[in-house]
């Protein structure tokens, strides 16, 4: 999700005038919009669906990184041991 500066940078005043247009844009384009005030970035608007997807991807990647770190530190167990500890046998 890369910002297209020609489309995705919106002055705060434009949001105040037509918030529906900004919401429709982030929903349709699946890109966040950078809100600016006096030429400086002040906030980001993103659709809820895209936000949830991003958070799910982050959580998954954190889990993968944690799993790889466990493997490097030799904190691993067999499937049989995991089932026994979780009382799944």
C-alpha positions in Angstrom: 0.0 0.0 0.0 1.9 3.0 -1.3 0.7 6.5 -1.0 0.0 8.2 -4.3 0.8 11.8 -3.4 -1.4 13.1 -6.3 -4.4 11.4 -4.8 -3.8 10.5 -1.2 -2.7 13.7 0.5 -5.7 15.8 1.6 -5.7 19.1 3.4 -7.7 19.0 6.6 -9.9 21.8 5.3 -11.0 19.5 2.4 -11.9 16.8 4.9 -14.1 19.3 6.8 -15.8 20.3 3.5 -16.5 16.8 2.1 -15.7 14.0 4.5 -17.8 11.5 2.5 -15.5 11.9 -0.5 -12.4 11.1 1.6 -14.1 8.1 3.2 -15.2 6.8 -0.2 -11.7 7.3 -1.6 -10.0 5.2 1.2 -12.6 2.5 0.9 -12.4 2.3 -2.9 -8.6 2.7 -3.3 -7.6 0.5 -0.3 -4.9 3.1 0.5 -4.7 5.4 3.5 -5.0 9.2 3.1 -2.6 11.5 4.7 -4.3 14.6 6.2 -2.3 17.8 6.3 -2.6 21.1 8.1 -0.4 23.9 6.9 1.5 21.5 4.7 2.4 19.1 7.5 1.1 15.6 8.0 -1.3 15.5 11.0 -3.2 12.2 10.7 -4.0 9.2 8.5 -7.4 8.0 7.5 -7.8 4.3 6.6 -10.8 2.1 6.0 -11.8 -0.2 8.9 -11.4 -3.3 6.7 -7.9 -2.3 5.6 -6.9 -1.5 9.2 -8.2 -4.9 10.4 -6.3 -6.7 7.6 -3.1 -4.8 8.4 -3.4 -5.6 12.1 -4.0 -9.3 11.3 -0.9 -9.4 9.1 1.2 -7.7 11.8 0.0 -10.2 14.4 0.8 -13.1 12.1 4.3 -11.7 11.3 5.0 -11.1 15.0 4.0 -14.8 15.6 6.4 -15.9 12.9 9.2 -13.8 14.3 8.6 -15.1 17.8 8.6 -18.7 16.5 11.8 -18.2 14.7 13.4 -16.7 17.8 12.2 -19.7 19.8 13.9 -22.0 17.3 17.1 -20.1 17.5 17.1 -20.3 21.3 16.2 -24.0 21.1 12.9 -23.5 22.8 11.0 -26.1 20.9 9.1 -29.3 21.6 7.7 -32.2 19.7 4.1 -32.4 18.5 3.5 -35.2 21.0 4.8 -33.1 23.9 2.7 -30.1 22.9 -0.4 -32.4 22.7 0.4 -33.8 26.1 0.8 -30.4 27.7 -2.4 -29.2 26.2 -4.2 -32.4 27.3 -5.2 -33.2 23.7 -4.2 -36.9 23.7 
